[in-house]
Amino acid sequence: MSENLPLCLFTEGRITLPDQYQDRTVNVFTLPGENMPAFNISRDSMNDDETLSAYIDRQLTLIQKHLKGWKQTERVPVVLGNNLLQGECVHASYLRDGKRLFQQQTVFNTSENKILVFTMTCTAILTDGDSQQFQALLASFCFNT
């Protein structure tokens, strides 16, 4: 077995992925109770020679086509960890099953066009406290060594 094969770490353990497999997992973190924000972490890849901003533009175009009632309210710079990465945060809402969902979604290029996306979603309008909690989550990020 090659020592260069990707190692996939997760809460319960770790696995070594076969050659050329890509991590497309989504981690979802919830808190019991109604109208409580949920967090998720997902992964993607940018196209070769694509900037982070162009990747986000492309994804927003797709989202607008596929999510009913999409309303973007803000798009601002954001930092991951202790100034480890610069990214962008999109604030938006959309309809699912006739109910409006509110979210903040941050996007970072970790290396070699590998994208890491952190999302906070809630069925209630996100409060300043929710945003502070999300910022604290982002600030707590550090790379595995």
C-alpha positions as CSV (number, residue, x, y, z in Angstrom):
1,M,0.0,0.0,0.0
2,S,1.3,3.4,-0.9
3,E,2.0,5.9,1.9
4,N,0.7,8.7,-0.4
5,L,-2.9,7.4,-0.3
6,P,-5.4,9.9,1.2
7,L,-6.3,9.4,4.9
8,C,-9.9,10.2,5.7
9,L,-10.5,11.2,9.4
10,F,-14.0,11.3,10.9
11,T,-15.5,11.3,14.4
12,E,-15.5,7.5,14.8
13,G,-12.1,6.8,13.2
14,R,-10.2,6.9,10.0
15,I,-9.7,5.1,6.7
16,T,-7.2,5.1,3.9
17,L,-8.9,5.8,0.6
18,P,-8.0,3.9,-2.6
19,D,-5.9,5.8,-5.1
20,Q,-7.7,8.8,-6.8
21,Y,-10.8,8.7,-4.6
22,Q,-12.0,12.2,-3.5
23,D,-13.6,13.1,-0.2
24,R,-17.2,14.3,-0.9
25,T,-18.5,13.7,2.6
26,V,-20.9,16.0,4.4
27,N,-20.8,16.4,8.2
28,V,-24.0,17.5,9.8
29,F,-24.2,18.8,13.3
30,T,-27.6,19.5,15.0
31,L,-28.9,20.6,18.4
32,P,-32.2,19.2,19.6
33,G,-35.0,21.7,19.6
34,E,-37.2,23.7,17.3
35,N,-35.7,26.5,15.2
36,M,-32.1,25.7,16.3
37,P,-29.4,26.3,13.7
38,A,-27.7,23.3,12.2
39,F,-24.1,23.3,10.9
40,N,-22.7,21.3,8.1
41,I,-19.3,20.9,6.5
42,S,-19.1,19.8,2.8
43,R,-16.4,19.4,0.3
44,D,-16.0,20.1,-3.4
45,S,-13.4,20.9,-6.1
46,M,-12.9,24.0,-8.2
47,N,-12.2,23.8,-11.9
48,D,-8.6,24.2,-13.0
49,D,-7.6,27.8,-13.2
50,E,-10.8,28.9,-11.5
51,T,-10.6,31.5,-8.8
52,L,-12.6,31.2,-5.5
53,S,-14.8,34.1,-6.4
54,A,-15.6,32.6,-9.9
55,Y,-16.3,29.2,-8.2
56,I,-18.8,30.9,-5.9
57,D,-20.4,32.8,-8.8
58,R,-20.8,29.5,-10.6
59,Q,-22.3,27.8,-7.6
60,L,-24.7,30.7,-6.9
61,T,-26.0,30.5,-10.5
62,L,-26.7,26.8,-10.0
63,I,-28.4,27.4,-6.6
64,Q,-30.6,30.1,-8.0
65,K,-31.9,27.6,-10.7
66,H,-32.5,24.8,-8.2
67,L,-33.6,26.4,-4.9
68,K,-37.1,27.9,-5.0
69,G,-37.4,31.4,-3.6
70,W,-33.6,32.0,-3.4
71,K,-32.8,35.4,-1.9
72,Q,-29.2,36.4,-1.4
73,T,-28.8,39.3,1.1
74,E,-25.1,39.6,1.5
75,R,-21.7,38.3,0.3
76,V,-18.7,39.3,2.5
77,P,-15.1,38.3,3.1
78,V,-14.5,35.8,6.0
79,V,-11.5,34.2,7.7
80,L,-11.1,30.5,8.7
81,G,-9.3,29.6,11.9
82,N,-6.6,31.9,13.2
83,N,-6.2,33.7,9.9
84,L,-5.5,30.3,8.1
85,L,-7.5,31.0,5.0
86,Q,-9.5,33.9,3.4
87,G,-12.9,33.1,1.9
88,E,-16.3,34.4,1.3
89,C,-19.6,34.2,3.2
90,V,-23.0,34.3,1.5
91,H,-26.1,35.1,3.5
92,A,-29.3,33.9,1.9
93,S,-32.7,32.3,2.3
94,Y,-34.8,29.9,0.2
95,L,-38.0,27.9,0.4
96,R,-38.2,24.2,1.2
97,D,-41.7,22.5,1.6
98,G,-43.2,26.0,1.7
99,K,-41.1,27.2,4.6
100,R,-38.3,29.7,4.4
101,L,-34.8,28.5,5.5
102,F,-32.1,31.0,6.4
103,Q,-28.4,30.3,6.0
104,Q,-24.9,31.6,6.1
105,Q,-22.5,29.7,3.9
106,T,-18.7,30.2,3.9
107,V,-16.4,28.9,1.2
108,F,-12.6,28.3,1.3
109,N,-10.0,26.9,-1.1
110,T,-7.9,24.8,1.2
111,S,-5.3,23.7,-1.4
112,E,-5.0,22.4,-4.9
113,N,-8.6,23.6,-5.8
114,K,-10.1,21.6,-2.9
115,I,-13.1,23.5,-1.5
116,L,-14.3,23.4,2.1
117,V,-17.8,24.8,2.8
118,F,-19.2,25.6,6.2
119,T,-23.0,26.2,6.4
120,M,-25.3,27.3,9.2
121,T,-29.0,26.8,8.4
122,C,-32.1,27.5,10.4
123,T,-35.9,27.7,10.0
124,A,-35.9,31.0,11.9
125,I,-34.2,34.2,11.0
126,L,-30.6,34.0,12.1
127,T,-29.9,36.2,15.1
128,D,-26.7,38.1,16.0
129,G,-26.1,35.4,18.6
130,D,-26.3,32.7,15.9
131,S,-23.9,34.6,13.7
132,Q,-21.4,34.9,16.6
133,Q,-21.7,31.2,17.3
134,F,-21.0,30.5,13.6
135,Q,-18.0,32.8,13.6
136,A,-16.7,31.1,16.7
137,L,-17.0,27.7,14.9
138,L,-15.1,29.0,12.0
139,A,-12.4,30.6,14.3
140,S,-12.0,27.2,16.0
141,F,-10.8,25.5,12.8
142,C,-7.3,24.1,12.6
143,F,-5.8,21.7,10.0
144,N,-5.0,18.1,11.0
145,T,-1.3,17.5,11.3
